[in-house]
Amino acid sequence: MSERKRGSDNAGLLAPAEPAPELQVWQALNIAHDRALAADDAVFVLGEDVGLFGGSYRVTQGLYAKYGEWRVRDAPISENSFTGLGVGAALVGGRPIIEIMTVNFALLALDAIVNMAAKMRYMSGGQLSVPLVVRMPGGVAHQLAAQHSQRLEHTLMNVPGLRLVVPSTPQDAYHQLQQAVRADDPVVVLEHELLYFHSGPFDERAQAPGMHAAAVRREGTDFTLIAYSRMVEVALEAAERLAGEGVDAEVIDLRSLRPLDLVALQDSVSKTHRALVVEEDCRFAGAGAEVAAALNEVSFFELEAPVGRVAGADVPTPYNGELEAASIPRPGDVVEAVHQWRAT
């Protein structure tokens, strides 16, 4: 692989002359890919339909025409094979961005991700690194049924050697993908399918927070709501409803699930003394269980009640629209849980 290019043409596919006040998440990811490809010719994109068809939710749209098939390469529907190719390329100097069309298909690639990418640095005594990015759209979308609506953060969080980020805004999607490409460890980027067309402020020149730093999305003094990915929107809407009832809730966006920014959570709980984790994933052995356990350990004497959880139902996601909606947390569920926990 050639050395990092200096002074490359960084013209974005979608970026206007001046930063747009708002972009959608898919557009921010598209620009992040473009910037990474332009800055370093060790970077390449590999996955199903990432070339001519623009990948899942148009994220890689236009990149094939700009960079060619060796930099933006379509792969057969063989997730473990092309993810394994990405691991091999990372070991010899490449910086692959692997797109797995949906997180559900990542189950077929777990050998490459868990047995290879996550363990090479440790097993080689630090002699090898695997600068691999694996992007996975997932979550409950619109009636995609049980086999296409999974959330696998509980599985990926449990793998030492992996980093796991969960952007919820266009700005974070841009920054965290850029940071993931530059990292020398394997990074999984979990993207929620219902957030791709979510609009939000975007400024390419804005200073990036740490890749694994949590963010305070709403300040408050009475209660801490901890969420990630699409559940940040749910928590924010619940916080607005609670404000109308005289409860001032703070909303923390985790942004990263491995590692967790426990310092930010401790700081919030030291003000509010009560906390609730809101997650779309199932409650049993989910991400929220780890967050709650860790926060209970480090902030025990600050908490006036145990850390609570609002989570998805422990059932395969139903196809029926009404049942699907009822299987994951809604703002009203969060409001009700806050009132219950405040009474504890």
C-alpha positions as CSV (number, residue, x, y, z in Angstrom):
1,M,0.0,0.0,0.0
2,S,1.3,3.5,-0.7
3,E,1.9,6.1,1.9
4,R,-0.7,8.5,3.1
5,K,-1.3,11.1,0.4
6,R,-0.6,14.8,1.2
7,G,-2.6,17.6,-0.2
8,S,-5.2,15.4,-1.8
9,D,-8.3,16.8,-3.4
10,N,-10.8,16.7,-0.6
11,A,-13.8,17.9,-2.6
12,G,-16.9,16.1,-1.2
13,L,-19.6,14.4,-3.2
14,L,-22.4,16.2,-1.4
15,A,-20.7,19.0,0.6
16,P,-21.6,22.5,-0.6
17,A,-19.0,25.3,-0.7
18,E,-20.1,26.4,2.8
19,P,-21.1,23.8,5.5
20,A,-24.9,23.1,5.2
21,P,-26.8,24.0,8.4
22,E,-28.3,20.5,8.3
23,L,-27.6,17.2,6.6
24,Q,-29.1,13.7,6.8
25,V,-27.1,10.9,8.5
26,W,-26.5,9.1,5.2
27,Q,-25.2,12.2,3.6
28,A,-22.8,12.8,6.5
29,L,-21.6,9.2,6.2
30,N,-21.1,9.7,2.5
31,I,-18.9,12.7,3.0
32,A,-16.9,10.9,5.7
33,H,-16.2,8.0,3.3
34,D,-15.2,10.5,0.6
35,R,-12.8,12.3,2.9
36,A,-11.2,9.1,4.1
37,L,-10.8,7.7,0.6
38,A,-9.3,11.0,-0.6
39,A,-6.9,11.4,2.3
40,D,-5.4,7.9,2.3
41,D,-5.2,5.5,-0.6
42,A,-4.8,2.6,1.9
43,V,-8.5,3.1,2.6
44,F,-11.0,1.1,0.5
45,V,-14.7,0.1,0.8
46,L,-15.9,-3.4,0.4
47,G,-19.3,-5.0,0.7
48,E,-22.5,-6.0,-1.0
49,D,-23.7,-3.4,-3.6
50,V,-21.4,-0.6,-2.3
51,G,-20.4,0.3,-5.8
52,L,-22.9,0.9,-8.5
53,F,-25.9,0.7,-6.2
54,G,-24.4,3.0,-3.5
55,G,-24.6,0.5,-0.6
56,S,-27.2,0.3,2.1
57,Y,-29.3,3.5,2.3
58,R,-27.2,5.3,-0.3
59,V,-24.2,5.8,2.0
60,T,-21.6,5.0,-0.6
61,Q,-23.5,6.6,-3.5
62,G,-21.2,8.2,-6.1
63,L,-18.0,6.8,-4.6
64,Y,-17.6,4.1,-7.2
65,A,-17.6,6.6,-10.1
66,K,-15.1,8.8,-8.3
67,Y,-12.6,6.2,-7.0
68,G,-13.1,3.1,-9.2
69,E,-13.7,-0.5,-8.5
70,W,-10.4,-1.1,-6.7
71,R,-11.3,1.4,-4.0
72,V,-15.0,0.8,-3.8
73,R,-15.5,-2.8,-4.5
74,D,-18.7,-4.9,-4.7
75,A,-18.5,-8.3,-3.0
76,P,-20.6,-11.5,-3.3
77,I,-23.2,-12.2,-0.7
78,S,-20.7,-14.0,1.5
79,E,-20.2,-11.9,4.7
80,N,-17.6,-14.1,6.4
81,S,-15.6,-14.2,3.2
82,F,-15.4,-10.5,2.4
83,T,-15.0,-9.5,6.1
84,G,-12.2,-12.0,6.3
85,L,-10.6,-10.4,3.2
86,G,-10.9,-7.1,5.1
87,V,-9.0,-8.5,8.1
88,G,-6.3,-9.8,5.8
89,A,-6.0,-6.5,4.0
90,A,-5.8,-4.6,7.4
91,L,-3.0,-6.9,8.5
92,V,-0.8,-5.9,5.5
93,G,-1.3,-2.2,5.5
94,G,-4.8,-1.5,4.3
95,R,-7.5,0.4,6.1
96,P,-10.7,-1.3,4.9
97,I,-14.2,-0.1,5.5
98,I,-16.5,-3.2,5.4
99,E,-20.2,-2.7,4.9
100,I,-22.4,-5.5,6.0
101,M,-25.8,-4.8,4.4
102,T,-27.6,-5.5,7.7
103,V,-26.5,-6.3,11.2
104,N,-28.5,-9.5,11.0
105,F,-26.0,-10.8,8.3
106,A,-23.1,-10.0,10.6
107,L,-23.9,-13.3,12.4
108,L,-22.3,-15.0,9.3
109,A,-19.2,-12.8,9.7
110,L,-18.6,-13.3,13.4
111,D,-15.7,-15.7,12.8
112,A,-13.8,-13.0,11.0
113,I,-14.8,-10.3,13.4
114,V,-14.5,-12.1,16.7
115,N,-11.9,-14.8,16.1
116,M,-9.6,-12.9,13.8
117,A,-10.0,-9.1,13.9
118,A,-10.5,-8.8,17.7
119,K,-7.7,-11.1,18.8
120,M,-4.8,-10.5,16.4
121,R,-3.1,-7.6,18.3
122,Y,-3.2,-9.5,21.7
123,M,-2.2,-12.9,20.3
124,S,0.8,-11.3,18.4
125,G,2.0,-9.4,21.5
126,G,1.3,-6.1,19.9
127,Q,3.2,-6.9,16.7
128,L,0.1,-6.9,14.5
129,S,-2.7,-4.4,14.3
130,V,-6.0,-4.6,12.5
131,P,-7.2,-1.1,11.4
132,L,-10.6,-2.4,10.2
133,V,-13.9,-0.7,10.2
134,V,-17.1,-2.7,10.0
135,R,-20.3,-0.8,9.4
136,M,-23.7,-2.5,10.2
137,P,-27.1,-1.0,9.7
138,G,-29.6,-2.5,12.2
139,G,-32.4,-2.0,14.6
140,V,-36.1,-2.1,14.4
141,A,-37.2,-0.3,11.2
142,H,-40.6,-0.7,9.5
143,Q,-42.0,-4.2,9.5
144,L,-38.8,-6.0,8.5
145,A,-39.8,-9.0,10.8
146,A,-37.7,-10.9,13.3
147,Q,-34.8,-11.9,11.1
148,H,-34.1,-8.4,9.9
149,S,-34.7,-6.3,13.0
150,Q,-32.1,-7.5,15.4
151,R,-29.8,-5.5,17.6
152,L,-26.5,-7.3,18.2
153,E,-24.8,-4.8,20.5
154,H,-25.0,-7.3,23.4
155,T,-23.0,-9.8,21.4
156,L,-20.4,-7.3,20.1
157,M,-19.9,-5.6,23.5
158,N,-18.8,-8.9,25.0
159,V,-15.8,-9.2,22.7
160,P,-12.4,-7.9,24.1
161,G,-10.4,-6.2,21.3
162,L,-13.4,-4.7,19.5
163,R,-14.5,-1.0,19.8
164,L,-18.1,-0.3,19.3
165,V,-19.6,3.1,18.4
166,V,-23.3,4.0,18.0
167,P,-23.8,7.5,16.3
168,S,-27.2,9.1,16.6
169,T,-26.7,12.4,14.7
170,P,-25.2,13.4,11.3
171,Q,-22.3,15.2,13.1
172,D,-21.4,12.1,15.1
173,A,-21.8,9.8,12.1
174,Y,-19.3,11.9,10.2
175,H,-16.8,12.3,13.1
176,Q,-17.0,8.8,14.4
177,L,-16.5,7.1,11.0
178,Q,-13.5,9.3,10.3
179,Q,-12.0,8.5,13.7
180,A,-12.7,4.8,13.2
181,V,-10.9,4.8,9.9
182,R,-7.8,6.3,11.6
183,A,-7.9,3.9,14.6
184,D,-5.5,1.0,14.6
185,D,-8.0,-1.4,16.2
186,P,-11.1,-3.0,14.7
187,V,-14.1,-0.7,15.1
188,V,-17.7,-1.7,14.6
189,V,-20.0,1.2,13.7
190,L,-23.6,0.3,14.5
191,E,-26.0,2.5,12.5
192,H,-29.7,2.5,13.0
193,E,-31.8,2.1,9.9
194,L,-34.4,4.7,11.0
195,L,-31.7,7.3,11.5
196,Y,-30.3,7.4,8.0
197,F,-32.8,10.0,6.8
198,H,-32.8,11.9,10.1
199,S,-31.6,15.5,9.7
200,G,-29.5,17.5,12.0
201,P,-26.8,20.2,12.3
202,F,-23.6,19.4,10.4
203,D,-20.4,21.4,10.3
204,E,-17.4,19.6,8.8
205,R,-15.1,22.1,10.4
206,A,-16.5,21.5,13.9
207,Q,-14.0,20.0,16.4
208,A,-14.6,16.3,17.0
209,P,-15.1,15.0,20.5
210,G,-13.4,11.8,21.5
211,M,-14.7,8.8,19.6
212,H,-15.8,7.1,22.8
213,A,-17.0,10.2,24.7
214,A,-20.6,10.5,25.8
215,A,-22.5,13.6,25.1
216,V,-25.1,15.6,27.1
217,R,-27.9,16.2,24.7
218,R,-30.1,17.9,27.3
219,E,-29.1,19.2,30.7
220,G,-31.2,18.6,33.7
221,T,-31.1,18.3,37.5
222,D,-33.8,15.8,38.5
223,F,-33.1,12.6,36.6
224,T,-30.6,11.1,34.2
225,L,-31.8,9.3,31.1
226,I,-29.0,7.3,29.4
227,A,-29.6,6.2,25.8
228,Y,-27.8,5.5,22.5
229,S,-28.6,5.3,18.8
230,R,-32.3,5.9,18.0
231,M,-33.3,5.8,21.6
232,V,-31.7,9.2,22.2
233,E,-34.6,10.7,20.2
234,V,-37.1,8.7,22.4
235,A,-35.3,9.9,25.6
236,L,-35.3,13.5,24.4
237,E,-39.0,13.4,23.7
238,A,-39.7,11.8,27.0
239,A,-37.6,14.5,28.7
240,E,-39.7,17.2,27.1
241,R,-42.9,15.6,28.3
242,L,-41.4,15.3,31.8
243,A,-40.5,19.0,31.7
244,G,-44.1,19.8,31.3
245,E,-44.8,17.8,34.5
246,G,-42.1,19.6,36.4
247,V,-39.3,17.0,36.1
248,D,-36.0,18.3,34.7
249,A,-34.4,15.3,33.0
250,E,-30.8,15.2,31.7
251,V,-30.3,13.1,28.6
252,I,-26.9,11.4,28.0
253,D,-26.1,10.0,24.5
254,L,-23.5,7.2,25.1
255,R,-22.2,7.4,21.5
256,S,-20.0,4.4,22.3
257,L,-20.7,1.1,23.9
258,R,-17.2,-0.3,24.1
259,P,-15.6,1.4,25.9
260,L,-18.2,3.2,27.9
261,D,-17.7,6.8,29.1
262,L,-18.5,6.1,32.8
263,V,-17.0,9.5,33.8
264,A,-19.7,11.3,32.0
265,L,-22.4,9.1,33.6
266,Q,-20.9,9.6,37.0
267,D,-20.9,13.4,36.5
268,S,-24.6,13.4,35.6
269,V,-25.6,11.1,38.4
270,S,-23.7,13.3,40.9
271,K,-26.3,16.0,40.1
272,T,-29.5,14.0,39.6
273,H,-28.9,11.0,41.9
274,R,-31.3,8.8,39.8
275,A,-30.8,7.2,36.4
276,L,-32.6,5.2,33.8
277,V,-31.1,3.4,30.8
278,V,-33.2,3.4,27.6
279,E,-32.4,0.8,25.0
280,E,-34.1,-0.7,22.0
281,D,-32.4,-4.1,22.6
282,C,-33.9,-6.7,24.7
283,R,-33.6,-6.2,28.5
284,F,-32.1,-9.6,29.4
285,A,-28.3,-9.4,29.2
286,G,-28.5,-6.3,27.0
287,A,-26.3,-3.2,26.8
288,G,-28.4,-1.6,29.5
289,A,-27.5,-4.3,31.9
290,E,-23.8,-3.5,31.6
291,V,-24.4,0.2,31.8
292,A,-26.6,-0.2,34.9
293,A,-24.2,-2.6,36.6
294,A,-21.1,-0.5,35.9
295,L,-22.8,2.7,37.1
296,N,-24.1,1.1,40.2
297,E,-20.6,0.1,41.1
298,V,-18.9,3.4,40.5
299,S,-21.7,5.7,41.8
300,F,-23.3,3.7,44.5
301,F,-23.1,6.4,47.1
302,E,-24.4,9.0,44.7
303,L,-27.5,7.0,43.8
304,E,-30.7,7.3,45.7
305,A,-32.1,4.3,43.9
306,P,-30.7,1.5,41.7
307,V,-30.2,2.3,38.0
308,G,-33.3,1.4,36.2
309,R,-33.9,0.1,32.6
310,V,-36.4,0.5,29.9
311,A,-35.8,-1.9,27.1
312,G,-37.3,-3.9,24.2
313,A,-39.5,-6.9,24.9
314,D,-37.8,-10.2,25.2
315,V,-39.4,-11.5,22.0
316,P,-38.4,-11.8,18.4
317,T,-39.5,-8.6,16.7
318,P,-43.1,-9.0,15.4
319,Y,-44.0,-8.3,11.8
320,N,-47.3,-6.8,12.7
321,G,-46.9,-3.0,12.8
322,E,-48.7,-2.4,16.1
323,L,-47.0,-5.3,17.8
324,E,-43.6,-4.1,16.4
325,A,-44.1,-0.7,17.9
326,A,-45.2,-2.1,21.2
327,S,-42.1,-4.3,21.4
328,I,-39.6,-1.4,21.8
329,P,-39.6,1.6,24.1
330,R,-41.7,4.7,23.3
331,P,-41.6,8.1,25.0
332,G,-44.6,7.3,27.2
333,D,-42.9,4.1,28.5
334,V,-39.9,6.2,29.5
335,V,-42.1,8.8,31.2
336,E,-43.9,6.1,33.2
337,A,-40.7,4.5,34.2
338,V,-39.2,7.8,35.5
339,H,-42.3,8.4,37.7
340,Q,-42.0,4.8,39.1
341,W,-38.3,5.2,39.7
342,R,-38.7,8.6,41.4
343,A,-41.2,7.0,43.8
344,T,-38.6,4.3,44.7
